[in-house]
Amino acid sequence: MTTMSPELAARVRWNADGLVCAVVQQYDTREVLMVAWMSDQALTRTLETREATYWSRSRQELWIKGATSGHTQAVHEVRLDCDGDTLLVLVDQQGAACHTGDRTCFDADVLLADGA
């Protein structure tokens, strides 16, 4: 794996742990699937391979989405927000995005909805 370009690294506002938030959406429907964290290595690997790669804060290691579950994310596009502190990752999700087996991590707990 190559290292991230200094120009890109300077544009990303890494938090105190060296991570940046990644909001993950289905590329064609814009359905929000999950939120994860990326280190510089995870972002570099994602950009190079187009396989969604994140930093697991619980395991303290790189995590390639679907490597064990088969629920992969083929990356179509990665965008950096105007403040540089959040990534938008557009993917083609195969299988469940959530570790609970749900399609998205936002299916279970609706706090407010129209008509409710």
WOURPE-V812904 format. One record per residue. N is the residue number from 1. RES is the residue in three letters. SS is DSSP state (2 for helix, 1 for strand, 0 for the rest). PSI is psi in whole degrees, -180 to 180 (none if undefined). D_FIRST is the distance of its C-alpha to the first C-alpha in whole Angstrom. Layout:
n=N res=RES ss=SS psi=PSI d_first=D_FIRST
n=N res=RES ss=SS psi=PSI d_first=D_FIRST
This chain:
n=1 res=MET ss=0 psi=138 d_first=0
n=2 res=THR ss=0 psi=171 d_first=4
n=3 res=THR ss=0 psi=159 d_first=7
n=4 res=MET ss=0 psi=144 d_first=9
n=5 res=SER ss=0 psi=143 d_first=12
n=6 res=PRO ss=2 psi=-32 d_first=15
n=7 res=GLU ss=2 psi=-46 d_first=17
n=8 res=LEU ss=2 psi=-45 d_first=16
n=9 res=ALA ss=2 psi=-36 d_first=16
n=10 res=ALA ss=2 psi=-25 d_first=19
n=11 res=ARG ss=2 psi=-26 d_first=20
n=12 res=VAL ss=0 psi=131 d_first=19
n=13 res=ARG ss=0 psi=91 d_first=22
n=14 res=TRP ss=0 psi=144 d_first=20
n=15 res=ASN ss=0 psi=-176 d_first=23
n=16 res=ALA ss=0 psi=-23 d_first=24
n=17 res=ASP ss=0 psi=5 d_first=21
n=18 res=GLY ss=0 psi=28 d_first=18
n=19 res=LEU ss=0 psi=160 d_first=18
n=20 res=VAL ss=1 psi=142 d_first=19
n=21 res=CYS ss=1 psi=139 d_first=22
n=22 res=ALA ss=1 psi=116 d_first=21
n=23 res=VAL ss=1 psi=128 d_first=24
n=24 res=VAL ss=1 psi=126 d_first=23
n=25 res=GLN ss=1 psi=150 d_first=25
n=26 res=GLN ss=1 psi=128 d_first=26
n=27 res=TYR ss=0 psi=-34 d_first=26
n=28 res=ASP ss=0 psi=-32 d_first=29
n=29 res=THR ss=0 psi=-15 d_first=31
n=30 res=ARG ss=0 psi=17 d_first=30
n=31 res=GLU ss=0 psi=129 d_first=31
n=32 res=VAL ss=1 psi=123 d_first=29
n=33 res=LEU ss=1 psi=-46 d_first=27
n=34 res=MET ss=1 psi=170 d_first=26
n=35 res=VAL ss=1 psi=136 d_first=24
n=36 res=ALA ss=1 psi=-176 d_first=21
n=37 res=TRP ss=1 psi=144 d_first=19
n=38 res=MET ss=1 psi=137 d_first=16
n=39 res=SER ss=0 psi=176 d_first=14
n=40 res=ASP ss=2 psi=-37 d_first=12
n=41 res=GLN ss=2 psi=-41 d_first=9
n=42 res=ALA ss=2 psi=-44 d_first=10
n=43 res=LEU ss=2 psi=-44 d_first=11
n=44 res=THR ss=2 psi=-46 d_first=8
n=45 res=ARG ss=2 psi=-41 d_first=7
n=46 res=THR ss=2 psi=-46 d_first=11
n=47 res=LEU ss=2 psi=-35 d_first=11
n=48 res=GLU ss=2 psi=-39 d_first=8
n=49 res=THR ss=2 psi=-18 d_first=10
n=50 res=ARG ss=0 psi=20 d_first=13
n=51 res=GLU ss=1 psi=124 d_first=13
n=52 res=ALA ss=0 psi=121 d_first=15
n=53 res=THR ss=1 psi=132 d_first=13
n=54 res=TYR ss=1 psi=174 d_first=15
n=55 res=TRP ss=1 psi=120 d_first=16
n=56 res=SER ss=1 psi=112 d_first=19
n=57 res=ARG ss=0 psi=-31 d_first=21
n=58 res=SER ss=0 psi=-38 d_first=23
n=59 res=ARG ss=0 psi=-12 d_first=21
n=60 res=GLN ss=0 psi=50 d_first=19
n=61 res=GLU ss=1 psi=163 d_first=16
n=62 res=LEU ss=1 psi=146 d_first=13
n=63 res=TRP ss=1 psi=114 d_first=15
n=64 res=ILE ss=1 psi=117 d_first=14
n=65 res=LYS ss=0 psi=123 d_first=18
n=66 res=GLY ss=0 psi=-2 d_first=20
n=67 res=ALA ss=0 psi=-36 d_first=18
n=68 res=THR ss=0 psi=-32 d_first=21
n=69 res=SER ss=0 psi=-24 d_first=23
n=70 res=GLY ss=0 psi=-2 d_first=23
n=71 res=HIS ss=0 psi=79 d_first=23
n=72 res=THR ss=0 psi=163 d_first=20
n=73 res=GLN ss=1 psi=109 d_first=19
n=74 res=ALA ss=1 psi=121 d_first=18
n=75 res=VAL ss=1 psi=127 d_first=17
n=76 res=HIS ss=1 psi=-35 d_first=20
n=77 res=GLU ss=1 psi=147 d_first=19
n=78 res=VAL ss=1 psi=128 d_first=18
n=79 res=ARG ss=1 psi=147 d_first=21
n=80 res=LEU ss=1 psi=131 d_first=21
n=81 res=ASP ss=0 psi=171 d_first=25
n=82 res=CYS ss=0 psi=-28 d_first=27
n=83 res=ASP ss=0 psi=-12 d_first=27
n=84 res=GLY ss=0 psi=10 d_first=23
n=85 res=ASP ss=0 psi=6 d_first=24
n=86 res=THR ss=1 psi=138 d_first=23
n=87 res=LEU ss=1 psi=146 d_first=21
n=88 res=LEU ss=1 psi=119 d_first=22
n=89 res=VAL ss=1 psi=114 d_first=20
n=90 res=LEU ss=1 psi=122 d_first=22
n=91 res=VAL ss=1 psi=165 d_first=21
n=92 res=ASP ss=1 psi=104 d_first=23
n=93 res=GLN ss=1 psi=130 d_first=24
n=94 res=GLN ss=0 psi=116 d_first=25
n=95 res=GLY ss=0 psi=-161 d_first=27
n=96 res=ALA ss=0 psi=141 d_first=28
n=97 res=ALA ss=0 psi=-31 d_first=26
n=98 res=CYS ss=0 psi=146 d_first=27
n=99 res=HIS ss=0 psi=-15 d_first=27
n=100 res=THR ss=0 psi=-9 d_first=31
n=101 res=GLY ss=0 psi=-4 d_first=31
n=102 res=ASP ss=0 psi=156 d_first=32
n=103 res=ARG ss=0 psi=-45 d_first=31
n=104 res=THR ss=0 psi=165 d_first=30
n=105 res=CYS ss=0 psi=0 d_first=30
n=106 res=PHE ss=0 psi=24 d_first=33
n=107 res=ASP ss=0 psi=-28 d_first=35
n=108 res=ALA ss=0 psi=-31 d_first=37
n=109 res=ASP ss=0 psi=86 d_first=39
n=110 res=VAL ss=0 psi=119 d_first=40
n=111 res=LEU ss=0 psi=-29 d_first=42
n=112 res=LEU ss=0 psi=136 d_first=44
n=113 res=ALA ss=0 psi=152 d_first=44
n=114 res=ASP ss=0 psi=137 d_first=46
n=115 res=GLY ss=0 psi=3 d_first=50
n=116 res=ALA ss=0 psi=none d_first=49
